[in-house]
Amino acid sequence: QWNLVCDDDWKGPLSTSLFFVGVLLGSFVSGQLSDKFGRKNVLFATLAMQTGFSFIQVFSTSWEMFSVFFLLVGMGQISNYVAAFVLGTEILGKSIRVLFCTLGVCIFYAFGYMLLPLFAYFIRDWRMLLLALTLPGLLCIPLWWVIPESPRWLISQRRFQEAEDIIRKAAKTNGITAPDVIFDPSELQDLNSQKQQTYTILDLMKTRNILTITIMSVILWMIISVGYFGLSLDTPNLHGDVFVNCFLSAVIEVPAYIISWLLLRNLPRRYSMAAALFLGGCVLLFIQLVPSHIRALSIVLVMLGKFGITSAFSMVYVYTAELYPTVVRNMGVGASSMASRLGSILSPYFVYLGAYDRFLPYILMGSLTVLSGILTLFLPESYGMPLPDTIEQMLLVKGLEYRPASSSTRDSKEEEENPEIFKSTAF
């Protein structure tokens, strides 16, 4: 379109890098905005941002204009993804929460991924393709009147009546009789008498326990992201038709998400994550042993490696959200997601190393994935535990000194005592 060849061929990959820079910036600010202004407000504001700037991109008159709006689209895209994920995590009960975080979010991501090569095959003009990928964002507008705000966030903001109204409406929709008293008046009085605390990104380093969890989460997310995006970007280097390979790369994610849902539903988080990472990493390390004339086996191993890493990518969202407390949960997931964006920025360079040695990218990605599986085993186990609401209620990393929390908020108890109220997403 703009003669991005010869001396200007560097502009093509830079556009993609700028998109990931936008995703990085969005990951950094979305958590703080969501914790301050609410999950629902940030979700729909960033949805509008992504759809609006994508639409403007269609009419770009220069590469510079296209790239600037691509960066802004990246900021909106990751912000609404994280906000929607945390909103669903906080508003649903334990069993449905896992279903939403795996099959609910991820499997529809895979369906969209599968539609991408289909759209690209039939729509070869980039402007029309971009328009076709942008317009579905308008379908989200009616959801403003369907999706409620997070009761947990409302409670953290001392907006108890709004939280109670949402819970009672959920109970009515599910045919459940809500208790006469949802929030203990004495506890509410104590909370109201306390000075409301404002949380910042620095609170992710407030105690040794949350700092350790934050560091481990950042490393884990970055390595998983390198593996996931590295294998995705390496699809054109595989033998065969690029559209078919892209479709296969998307299809393999469906069973990966189903398996991750089953694992999260029935087994401890740490061991499920570690097993998926060990599978993905070891398979990638075995690729170098495959004879060069057996190309189909190499493709199978690459897809199996992506299966393992995709499963881990699905589970790490659930795991991380369960480790962080309500007051900084969106911030914690956002910071971890920001680390994964650093991994996505680095992933093209891992693929580029294949020009020197075609097995080197797989050796590096496989080794790092196995190491991340080992790291996972040192995280605290959140399976079967109520979501923490304060930093003091967080699960402890083994070996850290235990300091009992001074108090606990009512809504975690309420979920345990009345789990039926939180069963449905229909409000």
Residue pairs with C-beta under 8 A, 6 or more apart in sequence:
1 63
1 126
2 8
2 11
2 62
2 63
4 11
4 12
4 63
11 63
11 67
13 348
14 67
15 63
15 66
15 67
15 70
16 348
17 345
17 348
18 67
18 68
18 70
18 71
18 74
19 70
19 71
19 73
19 74
20 74
20 341
20 344
20 345
21 71
21 74
21 345
22 70
22 71
22 72
22 73
22 74
22 75
22 77
22 78
23 74
23 75
23 77
23 78
23 341
23 344
24 74
24 338
24 341
24 342
24 345
25 71
25 74
25 75
26 46
26 74
26 75
26 76
26 77
26 78
26 79
27 78
27 79
27 82
27 334
27 335
27 337
27 338
27 340
27 341
28 334
28 335
28 338
29 75
29 79
29 334
30 42
30 46
30 78
30 79
30 82
30 83
30 330
30 334
31 82
31 201
31 330
31 331
31 332
31 333
31 334
31 335
32 200
32 201
32 331
32 334
33 42
33 79
34 42
34 43
34 82
34 83
34 86
34 330
34 331
34 334
35 153
35 199
35 327
35 328
35 329
35 330
35 331
38 149
38 150
38 153
38 157
39 83
39 86
39 87
39 90
39 149
39 150
39 153
39 330
40 87
40 147
40 148
40 149
40 150
42 79
42 80
42 83
43 80
43 83
43 84
43 87
43 147
44 80
44 140
44 143
44 144
46 75
46 76
46 77
46 79
46 80
46 83
47 76
47 80
47 137
47 140
48 76
49 72
49 73
49 75
49 76
49 79
50 73
50 76
50 77
50 80
50 137
51 76
51 134
51 137
51 138
51 140
53 69
53 72
53 73
53 76
54 69
54 73
54 130
54 133
54 134
54 137
55 131
55 134
56 69
57 66
57 69
57 70
57 73
57 130
57 134
58 127
58 130
58 131
58 134
60 66
60 69
78 337
78 341
82 330
82 333
82 334
82 337
83 330
84 105
85 101
85 105
85 317
85 321
85 333
86 150
86 321
86 329
86 330
86 333
87 147
87 149
87 150
88 97
88 100
88 101
88 104
88 105
88 425
89 97
89 100
89 101
89 318
89 321
89 322
89 329
89 387
90 150
90 151
90 152
90 153
90 326
90 329
90 387
91 148
91 150
91 151
91 152
91 422
91 425
92 100
92 422
92 425
93 415
93 419
93 421
93 422
93 423
94 384
94 415
94 419
95 265
95 423
96 422
96 423
96 424
96 425
97 318
98 261
98 264
98 265
98 318
99 261
99 265
100 425
101 264
101 314
101 317
101 318
101 321
102 257
102 258
102 260
102 261
102 264
102 314
102 315
102 318
103 257
103 258
103 261
105 317
106 253
106 257
106 260
106 314
107 253
107 254
107 257
107 258
109 253
110 250
110 251
110 253
110 254
110 257
113 249
113 250
113 253
114 247
114 250
114 251
116 133
116 246
116 250
117 243
117 244
117 246
117 247
117 250
118 247
119 129
119 132
119 133
120 129
120 243
121 243
123 129
123 132
146 427
147 427
148 166
148 169
148 170
148 427
149 162
149 166
151 163
151 166
151 167
151 411
152 163
152 326
152 387
152 389
152 411
153 326
154 160
154 162
154 163
154 166
155 163
155 183
155 326
155 389
155 409
155 410
155 411
156 326
156 327
156 389
157 196
158 191
158 192
158 196
160 183
160 188
163 183
163 411
164 182
164 183
166 427
167 178
167 182
167 414
167 421
168 178
168 182
169 427
170 421
170 422
170 424
170 427
171 177
171 178
171 418
171 420
171 421
172 178
173 424
173 426
173 427
174 420
174 421
174 423
174 424
174 426
176 418
176 420
176 421
176 423
178 418
178 421
179 418
182 410
182 414
183 410
183 411
183 414
184 410
187 409
187 410
188 410
191 409
197 327
199 327
199 328
199 331
200 331
201 331
201 335
203 210
203 327
203 328
203 331
203 391
204 210
204 211
204 214
204 328
204 331
204 332
204 335
205 211
205 214
206 391
207 391
208 400
208 401
209 394
209 396
209 397
209 400
210 324
210 391
210 394
212 397
212 400
213 323
213 324
213 379
213 380
213 394
213 397
214 332
214 335
214 336
216 375
216 378
216 379
216 397
217 320
217 323
217 332
217 335
217 336
217 339
218 335
218 336
218 339
219 339
219 372
219 375
220 316
220 336
220 372
220 375
220 376
221 316
221 320
221 336
221 337
221 339
221 340
221 343
222 339
222 340
222 342
222 343
223 343
223 368
223 369
223 371
223 372
224 277
224 309
224 312
224 313
224 316
224 340
224 343
224 369
224 372
225 313
225 339
225 340
225 341
225 342
225 343
225 344
225 347
226 343
226 344
226 346
226 347
226 350
226 365
226 368
227 280
227 281
227 284
227 305
227 309
227 365
227 368
227 369
228 306
228 309
228 310
228 313
228 347
229 343
229 344
229 347
230 347
230 350
230 351
230 361
230 365
231 249
231 302
231 305
231 306
231 309
231 365
232 249
232 306
233 347
233 348
233 351
234 302
234 351
234 354
234 361
235 242
235 245
235 246
235 249
236 242
236 245
237 351
237 354
238 245
238 298
238 299
238 302
239 295
239 299
240 299
245 299
248 299
248 303
249 303
249 306
252 303
252 306
252 307
252 310
253 306
253 307
253 310
255 307
256 306
256 307
256 308
256 310
256 311
256 314
257 310
257 311
257 314
259 276
259 311
260 272
260 276
260 310
260 311
260 312
260 314
260 315
261 314
263 272
263 275
263 276
263 311
263 315
264 272
264 315
264 318
267 383
268 381
268 383
269 315
269 318
269 319
269 322
269 379
269 381
269 382
269 383
270 376
270 377
270 379
270 381
271 377
272 315
273 312
273 315
273 316
273 319
273 373
273 376
274 373
274 374
274 376
274 377
275 373
276 308
276 309
276 311
276 312
276 315
276 373
277 308
277 309
277 312
277 369
277 370
277 372
277 373
277 376
278 308
278 370
278 373
279 304
279 307
279 308
279 311
280 304
280 305
280 306
280 307
280 308
280 309
280 311
280 312
280 366
280 369
281 305
281 308
281 365
281 366
281 367
281 368
281 369
281 370
281 371
281 372
281 373
282 366
282 370
283 301
283 304
283 305
283 308
283 366
284 301
284 302
284 305
284 362
284 363
284 365
284 366
284 369
285 362
285 363
285 366
285 367
285 370
286 301
287 298
287 301
287 302
287 305
287 359
287 362
287 366
288 359
288 362
288 363
290 297
290 298
290 301
302 362
305 362
305 365
305 366
308 369
309 369
312 372
316 336
317 333
319 379
319 382
320 332
320 333
320 336
321 329
321 332
321 333
322 382
322 385
322 387
323 332
323 379
323 380
323 382
323 388
323 394
323 395
324 331
324 332
324 333
324 388
324 394
325 387
325 388
325 389
325 390
325 391
325 393
325 394
326 387
326 388
326 389
326 390
327 389
327 390
327 391
328 391
329 387
350 361
350 364
350 365
351 361
353 360
353 361
353 364
354 360
354 361
378 397
378 398
379 397
380 395
380 396
380 397
380 398
381 395
382 395
385 395
386 412
386 413
386 415
386 416
387 412
387 415
388 394
388 395
388 412
389 408
389 409
389 411
389 412
390 405
390 408
390 409
392 403
392 404
392 405
392 406
393 405
393 408
393 412
396 402
414 421
415 421
415 422
